[in-house]
């Protein structure tokens, strides 16, 4: 009986932990059906785990600036694509296509296949 109780508790703990892990990887907050193009200047590149971030200052039609918080892949995934912690620096000008936040807040997700420097040059060449 004691073994069954221990197995039941261990199974419940494993199920609870796996649910949290799956929830962490949800991208439901991003609107993948309505990608948008952004052009702006990097204010910061956060090469952090579990996800990287680009803070991008985007100028509006009226001349005002908004900082967009853009979430990317993990550092290890970016390294496999030829990126490093110093690949982007403050002042770099970028053109990118993102999946915006569903909330309408200035943020979204990005990936290496949809980002380049403003002049059209690729960010990193792989292999």
Buried (B, 14 or more C-beta within 10 A) or exposed (E): EEEEEEEEEEEEEEEEEEEEEEEEEEEEBBBEEEBEEBEBBBBBBBBEEEBBBBBBBBEEEEEEEEBBBBBBBBBEBBBEBBBEEEBBEEEBEBBBBBBBBBEEEBBBBBBBEBBBBEEEEEBBEEE
